[in-house]
Amino acid sequence: MVSTPAPTVAVIGAGIAGLACASRLAAAGMTPVVFDKSRGLGGRIATRRGPDGLTFDHGAQFATARGPAFSAYMRGAVAGGAAADWDLPDATRGERRYVGTPGMSSLVRPLAEGLEIRGQHTLTKIERTQDGWQLAFALVGETMVADRVALCLPAPQVAALTQDFPQAAAALASVDIAPCWAVMIAFEDPPLPGTLPDAGPQAGGPIAWMATEGTKPARDAGPARLVLHASPGWSRANLERPAEDAARLLLDALKGLSKGPLPAISHVAAHRWRYAKTQVPLGRPFLDIADGMLLAGGDWCLGARVECGFDSGVSLADRILRDIG
């Protein structure tokens, strides 16, 4: 008796949606291959390392768990030391807020265990052939043929790769994802108590969110550090500014919020998240582009929360597993 090899599944994107998809496929006995343009994991669930080992969670700030699947995952992540509760002064909604430990990107670490993940692979073209889906990657000059492909990328990037599928283009055009400028700041000395507003959402103005890195569990003592997130409107209006200009303008906005002079700044850097926060989601867990053979998903399918990306990835995997039975 000749055994039939399991279909090859390529998962594009090592954010939480891609890793949740690949992890579920692997648990079912498949061997998916995950590709990502960067070296690290997590996508916008990100931790950046600055000079002298300084760390900043400059992407997603925390996760909440409302459904049973993600709640179970977060319980396991906390038990395994990959995540912990973060108590914020504005936590009035009664939801537990989780962060990765020792950095936000650690939150996805359990999903990546045992997976084949190839970093620095930017997908530039996908083409249907008689053998399956041929994938071409920039720089590495590598190609791969896969039976099925899950595109766990922002909706505009999915649209650019699937222009030969007009029905998918129409669905993707309905999704709106706002950008976000993030600014990372380290002070030479801690700000005086009461100088800055409490960490959390900021009402009005260019700054929509402010986090004090030292308030998060399992962070190194280090210098006092802040992460600022600009509002969607401000980020759209200033999207193409040089990073230095964006940092300067948001620092000026921070000074406007402070109730006294700020300490000297030892480090400042800005990062532009071009696709950061879903404003109008697709409205379903994933997009089936080609009869279950080419699919797309991410938080943009369901909403702006980390859990939305996880749920989309799980749904993608379940769609693939349904076909191969």
C-alpha positions in Angstrom: 0.0 0.0 0.0 1.4 3.4 -1.0 0.8 6.2 1.4 -0.2 9.6 0.1 2.0 12.4 1.3 0.3 15.1 3.3 -0.4 18.3 1.4 2.3 21.0 1.6 1.0 24.1 3.3 2.8 27.4 3.1 1.9 30.0 5.7 3.0 33.5 4.8 3.5 35.6 7.9 4.7 34.8 11.4 2.4 37.1 13.3 -0.1 35.6 15.6 -2.5 34.6 12.8 0.1 32.7 10.9 1.6 31.0 13.9 -1.9 30.1 15.2 -2.7 28.6 11.8 0.6 26.7 11.5 0.5 25.5 15.1 -3.0 24.0 14.7 -2.0 22.3 11.5 1.1 20.9 13.1 -1.0 19.6 16.0 -3.1 17.7 13.5 -0.1 16.0 12.1 0.8 18.3 9.2 4.1 19.9 8.5 3.4 23.5 7.4 6.3 25.9 6.5 6.0 29.4 7.8 7.7 32.3 5.9 8.2 35.8 7.2 9.9 38.9 5.9 11.7 39.6 9.2 13.9 37.6 11.5 11.7 37.8 14.5 8.2 36.5 15.3 5.0 38.1 16.2 4.4 40.8 13.5 3.0 43.8 15.3 3.2 41.9 18.6 6.7 43.3 18.7 9.6 44.1 21.0 12.4 46.3 19.8 15.9 46.3 21.3 17.6 49.7 21.4 21.1 50.8 22.5 22.5 49.3 25.7 20.0 46.5 25.6 17.0 48.8 26.1 13.7 47.1 25.1 10.4 48.7 23.9 7.1 47.0 23.2 6.5 49.3 20.2 3.6 47.4 18.6 0.6 45.8 20.2 0.5 46.8 23.9 -1.5 44.0 25.5 -3.9 41.2 24.7 -7.4 40.5 26.2 -9.1 37.1 26.0 -12.8 36.9 25.6 -13.4 33.6 23.7 -12.6 30.1 25.0 -9.9 29.2 22.5 -7.7 32.3 23.2 -8.5 32.2 26.9 -7.1 28.7 27.0 -4.0 29.7 25.1 -3.3 32.6 27.4 -3.7 30.5 30.5 -1.0 28.2 29.0 1.2 31.1 28.1 1.0 32.5 31.6 1.7 29.1 33.1 4.7 28.6 30.9 6.2 32.0 31.7 5.6 33.5 28.2 3.0 36.0 29.4 1.7 37.7 32.6 -1.1 40.1 33.8 -0.5 43.8 33.4 -2.3 46.0 35.9 -3.0 49.4 34.3 -4.4 52.4 36.2 -7.2 52.7 33.6 -8.2 49.0 33.7 -11.8 49.7 34.6 -13.5 47.3 32.2 -12.8 44.3 34.2 -10.8 42.6 31.5 -7.4 41.0 32.3 -4.7 42.5 30.2 -1.9 40.2 29.2 1.6 41.1 28.0 4.4 38.8 26.8 7.3 38.3 29.2 10.1 39.4 29.1 8.9 41.3 26.0 5.6 41.5 24.1 6.9 39.3 21.3 7.2 36.4 23.8 3.5 36.1 23.8 3.5 34.1 20.6 6.5 32.0 21.5 4.4 28.9 22.5 2.7 28.9 19.1 6.1 28.7 17.3 7.4 25.7 19.1 8.3 22.9 16.8 7.4 24.8 13.6 9.7 25.3 10.6 9.9 29.0 10.2 12.0 30.7 7.5 12.8 34.3 8.2 13.9 37.0 5.8 11.6 35.6 3.1 9.5 38.3 1.5 6.9 36.9 -0.8 6.8 38.8 -4.1 4.7 36.6 -6.3 2.2 33.8 -6.1 1.1 31.9 -9.2 -1.1 28.9 -9.8 0.5 26.1 -11.8 -0.5 22.6 -12.6 1.7 21.4 -9.7 0.2 23.8 -7.1 1.0 27.3 -6.0 4.5 28.6 -7.0 5.8 31.1 -4.5 8.7 33.5 -5.3 10.6 35.3 -2.6 12.8 38.4 -2.8 16.5 38.5 -2.1 16.9 34.8 -1.3 16.1 33.8 -4.8 14.1 30.9 -3.5 10.9 29.4 -5.0 8.6 26.8 -3.5 5.5 24.9 -4.7 2.8 24.4 -2.2 -0.5 22.6 -2.4 -2.2 25.2 -0.2 -1.3 28.7 0.9 -2.5 30.8 3.8 -1.6 34.5 3.4 -1.5 35.8 7.0 -0.6 39.4 5.9 -2.3 42.8 6.1 -5.2 43.1 3.7 -3.5 45.6 1.4 -0.5 43.2 1.0 -2.8 40.3 0.3 -4.6 42.4 -2.4 -1.2 43.2 -4.1 -0.4 39.5 -4.3 -3.9 38.3 -5.5 -4.7 40.8 -8.3 -5.8 37.9 -10.5 -8.7 37.2 -8.3 -11.3 40.1 -8.8 -13.7 38.7 -6.2 -11.0 38.7 -3.5 -10.1 42.3 -4.5 -13.6 43.5 -3.9 -13.7 41.9 -0.5 -10.3 43.3 0.5 -11.2 46.8 -0.7 -13.8 46.9 2.0 -11.2 46.6 4.8 -9.8 49.7 6.4 -6.6 49.5 8.5 -5.2 52.6 10.1 -1.5 53.3 10.3 0.3 54.2 13.6 3.5 56.1 14.3 5.2 54.7 17.5 7.8 56.7 19.4 10.2 55.0 21.8 11.8 57.2 24.5 14.4 56.6 27.2 15.1 59.2 29.9 18.3 59.8 31.8 16.3 60.1 35.0 12.7 59.1 35.9 10.1 61.8 35.4 8.9 63.3 38.7 5.7 61.7 40.0 2.6 63.4 38.5 4.5 64.9 35.7 3.0 62.7 33.0 -0.5 61.3 32.6 -1.2 57.7 33.7 -0.3 55.0 31.2 -3.1 54.0 28.9 -5.4 55.8 26.4 -5.0 59.5 26.0 -8.0 61.6 25.1 -7.7 63.8 22.1 -4.5 65.2 20.5 -1.9 63.5 18.4 -1.0 60.9 21.1 -3.6 58.2 21.5 -1.7 55.8 23.8 1.2 56.1 26.3 2.9 53.2 28.1 5.5 53.2 30.7 7.7 50.1 30.1 8.7 49.8 33.7 5.1 49.1 34.8 5.0 45.8 32.9 5.9 42.6 34.6 9.3 41.0 34.1 10.9 44.0 32.5 14.4 45.0 33.3 14.9 47.9 35.6 16.9 50.0 33.2 16.2 53.7 32.5 12.7 55.1 32.5 11.1 54.4 29.1 8.0 55.4 27.3 6.2 54.2 24.2 3.8 56.7 22.5 1.3 55.7 19.8 -0.1 58.4 17.6 -3.8 58.5 16.8 -5.0 57.0 13.6 -5.9 60.5 12.2 -2.5 62.0 13.0 -0.7 58.9 11.7 -2.6 59.1 8.4 -1.9 62.8 8.0 1.8 62.4 8.8 2.4 58.9 7.3 5.2 59.9 4.9 7.1 62.1 7.2 10.7 61.1 8.0 10.9 59.2 11.2 12.9 61.9 12.9 10.2 64.5 12.1 7.5 62.3 13.5 9.5 61.7 16.7 10.0 65.4 17.1 6.4 66.3 16.7 5.1 63.6 19.0 7.7 64.6 21.6 6.3 68.2 21.4 2.9 66.7 22.0 4.2 64.8 25.0 5.6 68.0 26.5 2.1 69.6 26.0 0.6 66.8 28.2 3.2 67.0 30.9 2.7 69.0 34.1 6.3 70.0 34.4 9.7 69.8 32.6 10.7 66.3 31.4 14.1 64.8 32.2 16.8 64.8 29.6 16.2 62.2 26.9 19.0 59.6 26.3 17.3 57.8 23.4 14.4 58.4 21.0 13.3 56.5 17.9 10.2 56.3 15.8 8.7 53.4 13.9 5.9 53.6 11.3 3.4 50.8 11.4 1.8 51.2 8.0 -0.9 48.7 8.8 -1.6 48.9 12.5 -5.2 49.0 13.7 -8.3 47.6 11.9 -11.0 50.2 11.6 -13.4 48.3 9.3 -12.9 44.5 9.4 -13.8 42.0 6.7 -16.6 40.6 8.9 -15.7 36.9 8.7 -12.8 34.9 10.1 -10.9 34.5 6.8 -11.1 35.1 3.1 -11.3 32.0 0.8 -9.7 33.2 -2.4 -9.5 30.0 -4.4 -11.7 27.1 -3.1 -9.7 26.5 0.1 -6.4 26.2 -1.8 -5.5 29.9 -1.4 -6.7 31.6 1.8 -6.1 34.9 3.6 -6.5 35.9 7.2 -5.4 38.1 10.1 -6.8 40.4 12.7 -8.2 42.5 9.8 -10.8 39.9 9.3 -12.5 40.3 12.7 -11.2 43.4 14.5 -8.3 45.2 16.0 -7.6 43.0 18.9 -4.8 40.4 19.3 -7.4 37.7 19.8 -8.9 38.5 16.4 -5.7 37.5 14.8 -5.5 34.3 16.8 -9.1 33.3 16.0 -8.6 34.0 12.3 -5.5 31.8 12.2 -7.3 28.9 13.9 -10.2 29.3 11.5 -7.8 29.2 8.5 -6.3 25.9 9.8 -9.7 24.4 10.4 -10.7 25.2 6.8 -7.6 23.5 5.5 -8.1 20.5 7.7 -11.7 20.1 6.7 -10.7 19.5 3.1 -7.9 17.0 3.8 -9.8 15.2 6.5 
